[in-house]
Amino acid sequence: MTHAAQVDTGPVPVGDAKESSRPPISRTMIGVGFLLIVLSYMVNAMDRQVFPPLLPAIRQEYGFSLEQGGLLATNFTLGMALAGLPAGYLLDRFRRKTVLLVSIVIYSLGTMATPLATGFADMTLYRVVSGFGEGMQSAAIFAAMGAFFAHRRGLAFGAIGMGYSVGVFIAPLIGVELMRMHGTWHSPFYLFGTAGLLIAAASLFLVKASLTEHSVEKARSTRTYDHMPASAYNRNTIALAVHSVVSGVAIYGFLGLYPTYLITSLHYSTQQAALAMSLLGFGGMTALFGGWLGDRVNQRNLLILSLLAVSAISVCIYETQAGVGVQCVFAFLMGAFGLGFIYPNTNSVMQRAVRPSQIGRASGLFVTSYYGPAAFSGLLFAALVDSFGWDRAGLLQVTLLPLAGAVALLFVRPGRFNNAVR
């Protein structure tokens, strides 16, 4: 297997006349289109992660309990999960660019509707609608870029993950500052929703179909996949889905209530909690390195080591009662392993566990398994906090669950991946 960094932008004769008739795409338009895709995913992250640091103010205005707040902080992932498998099915049959543009509009409108909520029920609906769009977008982006950058899938996903982490980094800082300036938590949701609509409009003209509709199956290729299962739902993808489930519950439970923990348990100010949350996003920017590394080493082992690191960092966060500076270091490390290593490599390895024609379904399976149970992770974490306190809840959900994910990964067989050396 060669690791030469190559992207074939020529026509791909796979029996699809429309694809074979597309003109080659220039490197400039590849760069512009990829940049817009990364920016759209950054706004996706901003829409998701602006909610947790504003949650104390939202709870105060509406009188939500900690359990209700925890559910609202993470229930957008229910919408993502509902979108995952249907989006994966559609992506294997229809234009990925169309799915991508529609998804951006859906989550942007859902974000802008959030401040219009009159209570828990309709805010839940707006959050789920926003998540549905985000799930469609995630499946579309990773299916399209996984096909186009087939030889460097991990690196490409790392770059996209880095864009996501930039969104995680700046959303709390911008959100808290706008709330302070305007005296209301509403304005960040309007700003980020508008940004998404503008990016969708730009993408309509600047993201070319030659970038999004690329196929990884080339008629001139001599590679065969007889060593792989015929079904997209095989031993490897099932084990990876189990890992995705427990990782999503652990990581999103942590993300959803981390600022609340800092403010209510460690008595940080809102600005200090936003800073720690931003450092978590800054750590996630290591996704570029994490994805690059995943292209070169055994991804199963890399994921196992990353899960063990998340467990160890969780103990430090919930047991040491660290000051602001040390807590920011812990947050950075949690972002590095949770967002920078686990997320892009779980996503890319899921696609490597299926035949090339099935990457849309693999992308949908990842979105559903990672985000579905995560929808209730905040509620679960809040219930554990009420019953056992923050330190014991952190031990149960953010320390032990990643260890269960590591056990599931032991059942994965890298020799049956589509990039395995034969």
PADREN-820434 format. One record per residue (C-alpha): x, z, y. Coordinates in nm, 4 decimals. Example, Ala and Ser with C-alpha at 12.3 -4.5 7.8 and 13.67 -1.06 7.14 Angstrom:
// residues 2
         c1         c3         c2
     1.2300     0.7800    -0.4500
     1.3670     0.7140    -0.1060
// end
This chain:
// residues 422
         c1         c3         c2
     0.0000     0.0000     0.0000
     0.1421    -0.0964     0.3389
     0.1073     0.1165     0.6497
     0.1782    -0.1655     0.8942
    -0.0470    -0.1302     1.2000
    -0.2405    -0.4570     1.2029
    -0.5849    -0.5526     1.3259
    -0.7142    -0.8893     1.2147
    -0.9391    -1.0158     1.4933
    -1.0036    -1.3574     1.3509
    -1.3245    -1.4735     1.1830
    -1.4008    -1.3101     0.8513
    -1.5585    -1.5496     0.5990
    -1.7830    -1.3238     0.3962
    -2.0716    -1.5591     0.3631
    -2.2227    -1.4522     0.6928
    -2.2449    -1.7612     0.9105
    -2.2977    -1.5649     1.2294
    -1.9851    -1.3580     1.1761
    -1.7674    -1.6534     1.0815
    -1.8770    -1.8436     1.3938
    -1.7808    -1.5697     1.6388
    -1.4843    -1.6501     1.8636
    -1.1747    -1.4333     1.8275
    -1.1662    -1.1359     2.0623
    -0.8712    -1.0880     2.2965
    -0.6595    -0.7753     2.2987
    -0.7850    -0.7019     2.6500
    -1.1480    -0.7038     2.5412
    -1.0595    -0.4963     2.2354
    -0.9091    -0.2379     2.4712
    -1.2013    -0.2484     2.7166
    -1.4625    -0.2273     2.4424
    -1.2839     0.0517     2.2593
    -1.2403     0.2461     2.5844
    -1.6134     0.2235     2.6573
    -1.6924     0.3391     2.3048
    -1.4598     0.6377     2.3466
    -1.6153     0.7158     2.6874
    -1.9640     0.7012     2.5390
    -1.8602     0.9474     2.2708
    -1.7051     1.1697     2.5376
    -2.0415     1.1819     2.7186
    -2.2031     1.2533     2.3805
    -1.9800     1.5600     2.3545
    -2.0523     1.6641     2.7126
    -2.4254     1.6531     2.6455
    -2.3793     1.8704     2.3373
    -2.1322     2.1250     2.4692
    -2.2638     2.1883     2.8186
    -2.5459     2.3947     2.6628
    -2.3526     2.6911     2.5100
    -2.1769     2.8111     2.8292
    -2.5069     2.7854     3.0191
    -2.7022     2.9589     2.7417
    -2.6890     3.3102     2.8973
    -2.8500     3.1719     3.2161
    -3.1047     2.9709     3.0155
    -3.1967     3.2757     2.8069
    -3.2411     3.4836     3.1210
    -3.4690     3.2251     3.2840
    -3.6915     3.1722     2.9805
    -3.6608     3.5146     2.8174
    -3.5313     3.3704     2.4886
    -3.3990     3.6077     2.2225
    -3.0464     3.5732     2.0847
    -3.1889     3.4047     1.7723
    -3.3851     3.1545     1.9811
    -3.0805     3.0872     2.1962
    -2.8613     3.0413     1.8899
    -3.1093     2.7942     1.7413
    -3.1298     2.5957     2.0660
    -2.7504     2.5860     2.0905
    -2.7194     2.4064     1.7572
    -3.0573     2.2531     1.6690
    -2.9642     1.9180     1.8245
    -2.7732     1.8658     1.5016
    -3.1094     1.8544     1.3196
    -3.1826     1.5369     1.5122
    -2.8386     1.4065     1.4193
    -2.9039     1.4773     1.0545
    -3.2433     1.3048     1.0661
    -3.0741     0.9992     1.2148
    -2.7782     0.9881     0.9752
    -2.9052     0.8267     0.6551
    -3.1576     0.5906     0.8241
    -2.8867     0.4810     1.0686
    -2.6454     0.4228     0.7815
    -2.9045     0.2037     0.6093
    -2.9728     0.0035     0.9270
    -2.6037    -0.0391     1.0056
    -2.5443    -0.2172     0.6766
    -2.8210    -0.4635     0.7660
    -2.8470    -0.5055     1.1428
    -2.6191    -0.5379     1.4453
    -2.4169    -0.2231     1.5058
    -2.4019    -0.2920     1.8798
    -2.7814    -0.2793     1.9065
    -2.7944     0.0542     1.7241
    -2.5140     0.1835     1.9460
    -2.6812     0.0912     2.2767
    -3.0238     0.2223     2.1768
    -2.8708     0.5487     2.0591
    -2.6926     0.6113     2.3916
    -3.0177     0.5604     2.5829
    -3.2053     0.8002     2.3499
    -2.9613     1.0903     2.3789
    -2.9181     1.0416     2.7536
    -3.2934     1.0618     2.8131
    -3.3165     1.3641     2.5829
    -3.0435     1.5373     2.7824
    -3.2137     1.4638     3.1147
    -3.5440     1.5981     2.9795
    -3.3976     1.9373     2.8775
    -3.4315     2.1017     3.2236
    -3.7969     1.9899     3.2325
    -3.8848     2.2182     2.9400
    -4.1541     2.4789     2.9990
    -4.0679     2.6904     2.6967
    -3.8998     2.7141     2.3588
    -4.1098     2.4495     2.1794
    -4.0566     2.1562     2.4146
    -3.6919     2.2453     2.4793
    -3.6421     2.2370     2.1023
    -3.8032     1.8913     2.0952
    -3.5794     1.7574     2.3731
    -3.2686     1.8946     2.2034
    -3.3656     1.7368     1.8704
    -3.4396     1.4003     2.0375
    -3.1011     1.4133     2.2075
    -2.9390     1.4916     1.8732
    -3.1213     1.2020     1.7067
    -2.9627     0.9616     1.9534
    -2.6243     1.1259     1.9103
    -2.6502     1.0952     1.5330
    -2.7350     0.7262     1.5569
    -2.4421     0.6748     1.7916
    -2.1980     0.8602     1.5675
    -2.2975     0.6541     1.2647
    -2.2778     0.3281     1.4628
    -1.9418     0.4039     1.6222
    -1.7665     0.5131     1.3066
    -1.9115     0.2324     1.0954
    -1.8081    -0.0284     1.3537
    -1.4625     0.1115     1.4240
    -1.4032     0.1955     1.0586
    -1.4547    -0.1732     0.9785
    -1.2524    -0.3139     1.2683
    -0.9561    -0.0771     1.2299
    -0.9656    -0.0677     0.8498
    -0.5854    -0.0377     0.8167
    -0.5675     0.2443     1.0724
    -0.9051     0.4066     1.0283
    -0.7780     0.7643     1.0614
    -0.5852     0.6863     1.3809
    -0.8845     0.5082     1.5357
    -1.1146     0.7970     1.4460
    -0.8578     1.0353     1.5894
    -0.8636     0.8475     1.9208
    -1.2435     0.8635     1.9251
    -1.2257     1.2312     1.8343
    -0.9826     1.2840     2.1200
    -1.2430     1.1376     2.3565
    -1.4978     1.3781     2.2113
    -1.2595     1.6679     2.2698
    -1.2071     1.5643     2.6310
    -1.5841     1.5958     2.6681
    -1.5781     1.9400     2.5067
    -1.2938     2.0355     2.7430
    -1.4521     1.9287     3.0721
    -1.8238     1.9903     3.0037
    -1.8109     2.3733     3.0306
    -1.5962     2.3614     3.3434
    -1.8148     2.1019     3.5165
    -2.1376     2.2601     3.3950
    -2.0551     2.6122     3.5130
    -1.9212     2.4842     3.8476
    -2.2332     2.2742     3.9126
    -2.4518     2.5732     3.8237
    -2.2559     2.7854     4.0713
    -2.2754     2.5212     4.3462
    -2.6464     2.4421     4.3085
    -2.7712     2.7786     4.1900
    -2.9344     2.6251     3.8835
    -2.8278     2.5174     3.5351
    -3.0345     2.1980     3.5613
    -2.7933     1.9694     3.7476
    -2.5295     1.9222     3.4701
    -2.7963     1.7818     3.2369
    -2.9084     1.5267     3.4960
    -2.5492     1.4268     3.5715
    -2.4411     1.3799     3.2097
    -2.7619     1.1974     3.1176
    -2.7148     0.9538     3.4042
    -2.3521     0.8954     3.3003
    -2.4696     0.7982     2.9519
    -2.7179     0.5429     3.0874
    -2.4481     0.3854     3.3067
    -2.2100     0.3569     3.0114
    -2.4851     0.1953     2.8023
    -2.5400    -0.0629     3.0761
    -2.1668    -0.1396     3.0967
    -2.1388    -0.1605     2.7176
    -2.4158    -0.4192     2.7023
    -2.1835    -0.6676     2.8729
    -1.8319    -0.5444     2.7925
    -1.8484    -0.4332     2.4269
    -1.8288    -0.7600     2.2337
    -1.9966    -0.8271     1.9017
    -1.6601    -0.9405     1.7623
    -1.5499    -0.5780     1.7951
    -1.8595    -0.4046     1.6581
    -1.9697    -0.6480     1.3867
    -1.6360    -0.6893     1.2087
    -1.6356    -0.6807     0.8285
    -1.3669    -0.5203     0.6151
    -1.4381    -0.7500     0.3221
    -1.2322    -1.0657     0.3534
    -1.2800    -1.3553     0.1167
    -0.9103    -1.4305     0.1233
    -0.8209    -1.0761     0.0158
    -0.6908    -1.0229    -0.3346
    -0.7691    -0.6500    -0.3368
    -1.0262    -0.5404    -0.5886
    -1.2231    -0.2185    -0.6100
    -1.2907    -0.1987    -0.9812
    -1.1285     0.1445    -0.9903
    -1.4056     0.2797    -0.7636
    -1.7601     0.3878    -0.8517
    -2.0243     0.1245    -0.7817
    -2.2511     0.3744    -0.6062
    -2.1893     0.5065    -0.2563
    -2.3063     0.8456    -0.3827
    -2.0354     0.9337    -0.6326
    -1.8263     1.2351    -0.7325
    -1.5948     1.2015    -0.4345
    -1.8642     1.1520    -0.1711
    -2.0750     1.4363    -0.3136
    -1.7780     1.6780    -0.3055
    -1.6948     1.5612     0.0461
    -2.0587     1.6077     0.1489
    -2.0496     1.9687     0.0230
    -1.7340     2.0227     0.2261
    -1.9069     1.8631     0.5280
    -2.2067     2.0939     0.4929
    -2.0097     2.4184     0.4908
    -1.7658     2.2954     0.7575
    -2.0509     2.1957     0.9875
    -2.2247     2.5320     0.9475
    -1.9026     2.7237     1.0123
    -1.7755     2.5177     1.3051
    -2.1069     2.4648     1.4854
    -2.2135     2.8249     1.4353
    -1.8882     2.9179     1.6056
    -1.9214     2.6584     1.8848
    -2.2831     2.7467     1.9599
    -2.2332     3.1202     2.0160
    -1.8649     3.1512     2.1052
    -1.9286     3.1777     2.4833
    -2.2093     3.4293     2.4185
    -1.9694     3.6362     2.2054
    -1.7075     3.6363     2.4803
    -1.9584     3.7350     2.7489
    -2.1663     3.9936     2.5592
    -1.9071     4.1463     2.3265
    -1.5747     4.1092     2.5103
    -1.7379     4.1233     2.8576
    -1.5749     3.8055     2.9882
    -1.7135     3.6463     3.3016
    -1.8988     3.3145     3.2719
    -1.5950     3.1359     3.4187
    -1.3568     3.3001     3.1690
    -1.5833     3.2074     2.8790
    -1.6014     2.8481     3.0077
    -1.2203     2.8403     3.0258
    -1.1879     2.9549     2.6640
    -1.4478     2.6971     2.5579
    -1.2543     2.4287     2.7421
    -0.9314     2.5297     2.5691
    -1.1148     2.4779     2.2423
    -1.1861     2.1210     2.3521
    -0.8256     2.0828     2.4634
    -0.7150     2.1775     2.1127
    -0.9476     1.9109     1.9764
    -0.7423     1.6485     2.1594
    -0.4949     1.6779     1.8733
    -0.7423     1.4525     1.6883
    -0.5173     1.1568     1.7707
    -0.2337     1.3217     1.5784
    -0.4685     1.4547     1.3104
    -0.6125     1.1102     1.2450
    -0.2672     0.9485     1.2484
    -0.1454     1.2061     0.9978
    -0.4480     1.1450     0.7780
    -0.3431     0.7810     0.7386
    -0.0058     0.8876     0.6001
    -0.0586     1.1916     0.3792
    -0.3015     1.3050     0.1111
    -0.6175     1.3614     0.3174
    -0.7706     1.5973     0.0646
    -0.4729     1.8332     0.0897
    -0.4640     1.7992     0.4683
    -0.8288     1.9032     0.4872
    -0.7738     2.2001     0.2554
    -0.4872     2.3272     0.4716
    -0.6958     2.2796     0.7860
    -0.9847     2.4807     0.6397
    -0.7487     2.7635     0.5480
    -0.6182     2.7590     0.9060
    -0.9725     2.7827     1.0476
    -1.0396     3.0881     0.8286
    -0.7223     3.2602     0.9476
    -0.7926     3.1852     1.3155
    -1.1482     3.3179     1.2767
    -1.0111     3.6534     1.1654
    -0.7933     3.6653     1.4765
    -1.0830     3.5776     1.7094
    -1.3350     3.8313     1.5786
    -1.1074     4.1165     1.4695
    -0.8378     4.1505     1.7379
    -1.0511     4.1950     2.0537
    -0.7856     3.9844     2.2303
    -0.7528     3.9469     2.6048
    -0.8314     3.6252     2.7907
    -0.4876     3.4648     2.7502
    -0.4538     3.5308     2.3778
    -0.8194     3.4399     2.3174
    -0.7582     3.1030     2.4844
    -0.4689     3.0436     2.2427
    -0.6993     3.1201     1.9499
    -0.9627     2.8864     2.0946
    -0.7046     2.6083     2.1283
    -0.5983     2.6506     1.7651
    -0.9609     2.6559     1.6455
    -1.0213     2.3313     1.8332
    -0.7031     2.1768     1.6934
    -0.7894     2.2400     1.3291
    -1.1706     2.2336     1.3495
    -1.2137     1.9339     1.5806
    -0.8725     1.7693     1.5741
    -0.8024     1.7696     1.1998
    -1.1185     1.8446     1.0008
    -1.3659     1.6248     1.1888
    -1.1841     1.2874     1.2026
    -1.0356     1.3180     0.8559
    -1.3629     1.4190     0.6907
    -1.5278     1.1212     0.8575
    -1.2599     0.8691     0.7619
    -1.2081     0.9975     0.4078
    -1.5839     0.9655     0.3447
    -1.5522     0.5932     0.4192
    -1.2462     0.5682     0.1961
    -1.4481     0.7163    -0.0900
    -1.6811     0.4137    -0.1020
    -1.6412     0.0386    -0.1402
    -1.5957    -0.1497     0.1905
    -1.9487    -0.2917     0.1877
    -2.0872     0.0643     0.1813
    -1.9167     0.2147     0.4863
    -2.2446     0.2216     0.6816
    -2.3995     0.4440     0.4173
    -2.0841     0.6565     0.4049
    -2.1002     0.7021     0.7814
    -2.4659     0.8015     0.7580
    -2.3940     1.0438     0.4732
    -2.1243     1.2107     0.6807
    -2.3541     1.2511     0.9819
    -2.6366     1.3952     0.7710
    -2.4242     1.6326     0.5632
    -2.2116     1.7543     0.8546
    -2.4841     1.7957     1.1139
    -2.7981     1.8660     0.9066
    -2.7389     2.2269     0.7966
    -2.5446     2.2818     1.1208
    -2.8788     2.2627     1.3027
    -2.9529     2.6139     1.1802
    -2.5980     2.7471     1.2016
    -2.6575     2.9120     1.5394
    -2.9739     3.0801     1.4137
    -2.7904     3.1989     1.1024
    -2.4991     3.3317     1.3061
    -2.7314     3.5123     1.5478
    -2.9186     3.6736     1.2563
    -2.5887     3.7871     1.1040
    -2.4807     3.9309     1.4400
    -2.8049     4.1283     1.4690
    -2.7590     4.2643     1.1175
    -2.3846     4.3232     1.0974
    -2.2287     4.2831     1.4434
    -2.0010     4.0096     1.5742
    -1.6930     4.0893     1.3654
    -1.8733     4.0979     1.0295
    -2.0822     3.7907     1.1194
    -1.7647     3.5992     1.2065
    -1.6115     3.7023     0.8741
    -1.9144     3.5802     0.6779
    -1.9797     3.2490     0.8539
    -1.6552     3.1327     1.0119
    -1.4013     3.2836     0.7716
    -1.5556     3.2626     0.4240
    -1.7472     2.9338     0.4514
    -1.4352     2.7215     0.5162
    -1.2874     2.8698     0.1989
    -1.5928     2.7398     0.0081
    -1.5285     2.3980     0.1601
    -1.1695     2.4093     0.0358
    -1.2960     2.4794    -0.3171
    -1.5305     2.1776    -0.2989
    -1.2391     1.9543    -0.1984
    -1.0563     2.0418    -0.5206
    -1.3073     1.8140    -0.6996
    -1.2088     1.5109    -0.4892
    -0.9967     1.2432    -0.6617
    -0.7906     1.0486    -0.4013
    -0.6895     0.7979    -0.6698
    -1.0429     0.6572    -0.6514
    -1.0333     0.5875    -0.2758
    -1.0459     0.2293    -0.1497
    -0.6982     0.2626     0.0014
    -0.5405     0.4098    -0.3129
    -0.2169     0.2514    -0.4351
    -0.2896     0.0558    -0.7522
// end
